[in-house]
Amino acid sequence: MYSYKPLASRTSIRLLCLAPSPDRDAVLKGSLIEADVDHLNRDLIETYTALSYVWGDPARTGEILLDRDEQRLGITASLQNALRDIRDETRELRVWADAICINQDFTNERNSQVSMMGRIYSVATHTIIYLGAPA
């Protein structure tokens, strides 16, 4: 199970560095980095994409392996599909996705991050609204 490190400040966010794969069905892998929303131009050379998605059935689950020690983090099947569909074949993609980038088990952090969501989306270079797998 993934163990989150505390955020450094009230304006800090985590970003998922999603590892590339040419195989859509390959296991999702990545790492989390921290950046400060008030200093993103200084903190990040690369931009990030904010991902908005349909949460889907919480009983249907998937997972992503995070960091060098490949700790498992459970995610919804809907988020797993979204990440598989946006994952690049050859290069890392920086993504903000609430269920991964916010420690959902820590109420204070979750409340603080939710209050910053407007800013998180407005600072993102791109926003993807994922409604489900292509028909």
Phi, psi and chi 1 to 4 in degrees:
 res  aa     phi    psi   chi1   chi2   chi3   chi4
   1 MET       -  138.9 -173.1   56.2  105.3      -
   2 TYR   -71.8  138.9 -172.9   74.4      -      -
   3 SER  -114.3  111.4  177.7      -      -      -
   4 TYR   -73.6  142.9  -75.4   91.0      -      -
   5 LYS   -89.9  144.6  -65.7  177.4 -179.4   92.0
   6 PRO   -62.7  148.1  -16.6   26.2      -      -
   7 LEU   -74.1  147.8  -68.1  168.2      -      -
   8 ALA   -71.9  -32.6      -      -      -      -
   9 SER  -148.1  172.3   76.4      -      -      -
  10 ARG   -68.2  -17.3  -68.2 -174.0   53.1   79.5
  11 THR  -106.5   11.6   55.9      -      -      -
  12 SER   -82.0  147.3  -68.1      -      -      -
  13 ILE  -133.5  161.6   62.4  169.9      -      -
  14 ARG  -104.2  145.8  -66.8 -177.8 -169.4   91.0
  15 LEU  -123.5  140.2  -64.2  172.5      -      -
  16 LEU   -86.1  125.3  168.7   65.0      -      -
  17 CYS   -96.3   96.5  -61.4      -      -      -
  18 LEU   -80.3  119.8 -177.5   61.1      -      -
  19 ALA   -68.3  143.6      -      -      -      -
  20 PRO   -73.8  160.8   27.3  -32.6      -      -
  21 SER  -163.8  134.9  177.2      -      -      -
  22 PRO   -77.3  -12.4   24.3  -29.6      -      -
  23 ASP  -102.5  112.1  177.9    5.5      -      -
  24 ARG   -55.0  -36.2 -176.2 -159.7  179.7  -81.9
  25 ASP   -88.5    2.0  -64.8  -36.0      -      -
  26 ALA   -64.0  153.9      -      -      -      -
  27 VAL   -56.7  137.1  172.3      -      -      -
  28 LEU   -75.6  132.1  -68.5  168.2      -      -
  29 LYS  -135.5  151.8  -64.9 -177.7  179.9 -176.6
  30 GLY  -177.2 -170.5      -      -      -      -
  31 SER  -145.8  159.4   60.3      -      -      -
  32 LEU  -107.3  134.8  -67.8  177.1      -      -
  33 ILE  -119.9  160.3   60.7  168.8      -      -
  34 GLU  -112.4  141.4 -174.3  173.3  -31.5      -
  35 ALA  -142.8  158.7      -      -      -      -
  36 ASP  -102.7  124.7 -169.3  -58.2      -      -
  37 VAL   -59.1  -31.3 -145.5      -      -      -
  38 ASP   -75.4  -12.6  -70.0  -19.9      -      -
  39 HIS  -132.2   29.6  -55.2  -71.3      -      -
  40 LEU   -60.7  -35.8  -78.1  176.0      -      -
  41 ASN   -62.4  -30.8  -69.1  -24.7      -      -
  42 ARG   -88.8  -38.2 -174.9 -175.4   69.1 -157.5
  43 ASP   -73.6  -34.2  -73.3   -5.5      -      -
  44 LEU  -118.8  130.5  -66.1  176.0      -      -
  45 ILE   -84.9  -40.3  -65.0  170.9      -      -
  46 GLU   -87.3  149.4  -55.2  -97.5  -18.9      -
  47 THR   -86.7  177.4   58.9      -      -      -
  48 TYR  -136.5  161.3   71.5   93.3      -      -
  49 THR  -111.0  129.8  -62.3      -      -      -
  50 ALA   -88.0  133.9      -      -      -      -
  51 LEU  -112.4  119.7  176.8   60.7      -      -
  52 SER  -109.8  131.4  177.8      -      -      -
  53 TYR  -147.4  162.0   58.9   96.5      -      -
  54 VAL   -77.8  123.9  176.0      -      -      -
  55 TRP   -60.0  -38.4  -84.7   62.2      -      -
  56 GLY    76.7 -172.6      -      -      -      -
  57 ASP   -69.6  117.8 -177.5   -9.0      -      -
  58 PRO   -66.4  -16.6   19.9  -26.6      -      -
  59 ALA   -76.0  -24.3      -      -      -      -
  60 ARG   -89.3  116.1  -65.1 -170.6   56.0 -137.7
  61 THR  -124.8  158.6   60.0      -      -      -
  62 GLY  -137.3 -163.7      -      -      -      -
  63 GLU  -157.3  162.9   69.9  179.5   11.9      -
  64 ILE  -133.2  143.6 -176.2  168.7      -      -
  65 LEU   -97.6  125.2  -56.6  179.3      -      -
  66 LEU  -115.7  142.6  -65.9  173.0      -      -
  67 ASP    69.0  177.4  -60.5  -28.2      -      -
  68 ARG   -61.4  -32.8  -69.8 -176.1 -175.7 -177.4
  69 ASP   -86.9    6.5   52.3   -5.0      -      -
  70 GLU    50.0   53.3  -64.1 -169.8  -14.1      -
  71 GLN   -69.2  139.9  -65.8  177.2   51.7      -
  72 ARG   -84.0  133.9  -63.1  178.0 -172.7  -80.5
  73 LEU  -125.3  122.4  177.6   66.2      -      -
  74 GLY   -74.1  136.3      -      -      -      -
  75 ILE  -136.2  164.9   57.1  176.1      -      -
  76 THR   -70.9  155.0   64.3      -      -      -
  77 ALA   -60.3  -34.2      -      -      -      -
  78 SER   -62.8  -45.7  176.2      -      -      -
  79 LEU   -66.7  -39.1  177.0   54.2      -      -
  80 GLN   -58.9  -45.4 -179.0  176.5    7.0      -
  81 ASN   -63.9  -41.9  -74.1  -29.6      -      -
  82 ALA   -60.2  -46.9      -      -      -      -
  83 LEU   -64.4  -38.8  -68.2  172.5      -      -
  84 ARG   -64.5  -37.4  -75.5 -177.7  167.8  162.7
  85 ASP   -75.2  -28.0  -75.0  -16.5      -      -
  86 ILE   -96.5  -11.8   68.8  169.1      -      -
  87 ARG   -60.1  135.5  176.7  169.9   49.6 -177.2
  88 ASP   -82.4  152.3 -165.5   88.1      -      -
  89 GLU   -74.0  -30.7  -69.1 -174.4    3.9      -
  90 THR  -126.8  -15.1   59.2      -      -      -
  91 ARG  -132.2  152.4   65.5 -178.2  178.9   86.9
  92 GLU   -65.5  143.7  179.5 -180.0   88.0      -
  93 LEU  -121.5  129.6  178.6   64.3      -      -
  94 ARG   -92.6  125.9  -69.1 -177.2 -173.2 -150.8
  95 VAL  -133.8  141.0  178.2      -      -      -
  96 TRP  -107.5  116.0 -174.9   86.9      -      -
  97 ALA  -131.0  120.6      -      -      -      -
  98 ASP   -51.4  -44.3   57.7   -3.4      -      -
  99 ALA   -66.3  -21.3      -      -      -      -
 100 ILE  -101.2  -42.3  -65.2  173.2      -      -
 101 CYS   -82.2  -14.3  -62.7      -      -      -
 102 ILE  -112.1  131.9  -61.0  172.6      -      -
 103 ASN   -70.3  100.4 -178.2   -9.8      -      -
 104 GLN   -68.2  -17.4  -60.6  -64.7  -37.2      -
 105 ASP   -88.8   -5.8  -64.6  -32.9      -      -
 106 PHE  -112.8   99.6 -175.5   37.1      -      -
 107 THR   -55.8  -43.9  -54.6      -      -      -
 108 ASN   -61.3  -44.3  -71.0  -17.5      -      -
 109 GLU   -65.2  -45.1  176.4 -178.3  -50.1      -
 110 ARG   -58.5  -45.8 -171.8  175.9   64.3 -127.4
 111 ASN   -63.4  -43.0  -68.6  -16.6      -      -
 112 SER   -63.6  -44.3  175.5      -      -      -
 113 GLN   -67.7  -40.1  -66.5  -77.1  -66.9      -
 114 VAL   -61.1  -38.5  166.8      -      -      -
 115 SER   -67.3  -18.4   71.7      -      -      -
 116 MET   -98.2    0.7  -69.2 -170.1  -24.1      -
 117 MET   -58.7  -37.7  -76.4  176.8   71.1      -
 118 GLY   -58.4  -44.6      -      -      -      -
 119 ARG   -67.2  -41.4  178.9  132.4  165.4   94.9
 120 ILE   -58.8  -44.7  -68.2  167.4      -      -
 121 TYR   -70.5  -37.4  -82.5   96.7      -      -
 122 SER   -71.9  -26.5   69.0      -      -      -
 123 VAL   -85.0  -22.2  172.6      -      -      -
 124 ALA   -60.7  144.4      -      -      -      -
 125 THR   -72.1  -36.5  -55.2      -      -      -
 126 HIS  -136.0  153.8  -55.9  -12.3      -      -
 127 THR  -128.5  131.2  -61.4      -      -      -
 128 ILE  -110.5  128.7  -67.2  174.1      -      -
 129 ILE  -106.2  109.7  -60.6  170.7      -      -
 130 TYR  -102.2  114.3 -173.1   84.6      -      -
 131 LEU   -98.5   -7.2  -58.5  175.9      -      -
 132 GLY   142.6  175.9      -      -      -      -
 133 ALA   -64.2  146.1      -      -      -      -
 134 PRO   -58.9  144.2  -17.4   26.7      -      -
 135 ALA   -77.5      -      -      -      -      -
